[in-house]
Amino acid sequence: MKQNNGRGKKKVIAGIAAVCAMATTLAGCGGDSKSSDTRLSSDGKPLVKIMALKQDTDIPAKDMVWTTELEKACDCHIEWQEVTSTSWNQQKNTTLASNDIADISLAGLFYAGQENSYPIFEDFSKHLDDMPNVKKFLENEPDAKLMVQNNEDGGIYSLPQDSGEWNDNSSQRMFINKQWLDKLGLKMPTSAEELLDVLRAFKTQDPNGNGKADEIPMDVRKLATDNFAWWDMFLMMNMTGIPTRLQGWPGPQGIYVDNGTVKDWVVSDEFKKVVKFYNTAMQEGLLPKDALTHDDSTYSTEREGDQKTGAATVGVSFEGTRYWYTDKLADQYTSLTPFAFDDTVDHPVWDTSSSRYGSGAVQVAKDAPNKATIWKIIDTMYSTDFAVQIKYGSKFVTKNSDGSYTIDPSKYDSSKEDKNTYTLNMSTYIPEDTVINGDVEKERTEEASEAFKAARANVNDKSYMPYYANASGSQDTELGSLYTNVMTYVMQTTGNWIQNGGIDKEWDDYVKKVNNAGLPRIIEIWQDIYDKQVKNRTE
Amino acid sequence: MRATNRNANAAGTEAGTASALVPDNRTLLRQRPLPVRIADYCKRYWQLWLMALPGVCFVALFSYVPMYGIQLAFRQYDPTKGLTGGRWVGFMYFRQFFNAPQFSNLLINTFRISLWTLVMGFIFPIILALLINQIGSTRVKGFVQTITYMPHFISTVVIVTMINIFLSPDTGMVSKLFGNANLMGQPNAFTPIYWITEVWQHCGWNCIIYLAALSSVDTALYEAAKIDGAGRLQLIRYVDIPTILPTCGILLILNMGNVLNVGFEKIWLMQNTLNQPASEVISTFTYKIGIVGNQFSYSTAIGLFNTVINFVFLMIANQVARKASDTSIF
């Protein structure tokens, strides 16, 4: 009798344990329904879910002061979700494919043109009356509107951002160590040959004066494996008269426009010249031996000079401003004015990227609840007070009594302990008549870009693919596989030529292979896009 | 058993009542109706089944149920229609893959890297196990074992960073032995660098199972062999190696199932523009096309191709092992 009872109890316990064990496998399940039109938090106020792209140094979004003020202004609760930019690259496509985007997406998660493949975004153009600040922005800056307007139905599925007129130039520039030039009694190079001579002098004559031959005459970032990247060594193409545009598609694949005809400079003779230039530099030891493969962190360390003595080590490189060489060494460097590569070039040009407008500031999910609250939130973000805080970080902004703003200089102090950034990597819209004092970045950029103004002016309107030319959904898929086939081969071969030479022998074979891999079809598609979207717009 | 039963029954019918008093339990049990047999089975073994149930549910839910997604390889994925709503296109993506210009290069690279790693990663742990087994003192043996399996726990990212530092031209420890050349930038050097570092990292861990097998050798065999005049090497050859041969066989079959699965992370981290002709493998290609390039159907087709090849290899290896040495997994 007793034994039977014991067995019965054991069975019950075993049964419960088994059910609990199985239930743990269901722990991963979950989800919420967005079936109703409103979503309320526990105290009855609307609850809005916002996802933002986070840089590694950002503080949590809810601690950025403007975010709490946003909640007050819209009388709601905001639930923040942040994704780091490194992991977003892999998550993005799967998030889109699962149709599971947040109510509002900020800071460059998605861009204009995404709606062609994934029609899950809300059309802002129908609701502009609910957002007067946004309406004013789009009216004042028609170029920004052009950038995001959908080419097929004229809707606006992603709001643009305006970083200010002083940003309307390429952030990719070339710099040279002026102190070294002065010390060796050399002039600024005005041709590729002269640049090679200057680099040779840097290598052999110890311009940083520390008795060691530790100078790196020219340093470049490693070649990416499937396209040309920002601050790439092929900015040199501009010296040959062909404008690059390494910022947005299809520039990284080498596409440019020559008076209305779309071409690709990876099969041009100018490309041959630039590759030969780098090969010569590599053979003579003017570039580091592992320049094409070294990690970006190694590159940054080389750029900062000798840690112990504080001497500079890099002579020429491609950066944003001279403060990228660290504040201590910045005074030694100056912008290198674009020169004509050789006698056959009439006018050098410069990279046609522009950092002024961005097309991915804000997107809204089509089926998000609490739409009225969402319009209020976005409108507040585009008001001037909030725009200044979003751009500079609430911590550093003080509003003066006359309506102007002052930025605290500690924001630009790179020697301070606190390396955090206090706002998202985005801006909204600051009207041109707003006075902002103390924007050190603006002064630095204006100073750095001065040398490139003349070259950029040499680029006529018909020589580059404008930023508003977008591929449609099906074109995107076809281009995707073509890009991989063509660019992987191009980058491999280019890397091999720079490291080991041999371009003259292998050039014809290379052009044939690139054409077989699909380059003519890429050019054909972009010519079609250019004809339909650019030629038809009146400037 | 059956033969004796038959004989017994025959004897029983012949002998008459004498054998009818001895019931044959086995046939009786087998002759009961099916529901009764099932009930009895459950009463006997329900604990074992309950123990296995969570695992079974887990594997069923997460490994078998998602298999319906394989149809993505045969459909043209349309984001608005979901996983199963795309148009049926049959083998189009497989044809696209076979006709892609990188196809032969991808396959050659994958096979070369994985076969080198497989063979070398198979031989060295055995040698290391045989060597460690020869160590007399248990303390020294334990110490050596711990030191050799420690690198197994270092993460791939750290290992590749170490490789980059050791091989960086002009400053790297190892590159000095090769005349300061940029080894990471040479396609020919990629496979050796890969398998040498693989073996170095995992040799100690993989030899643990062989050491376990070796510890089960009957010491009487050693003594018998020594009496017959065997030296150290002959002991290894005639006693140790036959002992671990079944273990070797099973591990080899298991690894053959991974032939085309060259690990993604390490290759991805070691890849750069210069060594790409030798370092682009199926897994990194699928990642670039599928996840970054947004072509889900195409990459599913490539992944399916990869898995089918692995499966065929596993089957072949299993058959060969069964014929050759009677050890096999199934």
Interface residues (C-beta under 8 A of the other chain):
Chain A: A14 G15 A18 A21 M22 T24 T25 N89 Q90 N93 T94 L96 A97 N99 S117 Y118 P119 K222 L223 A224 T225 D226 K289 D290 L292 T293 H294 D295 T298 D476 T477 G480 S481 Y483 T484 N485 T488 Y489 M491 Q492 T494 G495 N496 Q499 N516 A517
Chain B: Q47 L50 L53 P54 C57 F58 L61 Y77 P79 T80 Q96 A100 P101 Q102 N164 S168 P169 D170 N180 N182 M184 G185 Q271 N272 T273 L274 N275 Q276 P277 E280 K288 I289 I291 V292 G293 N294 Q295 F296 Y298
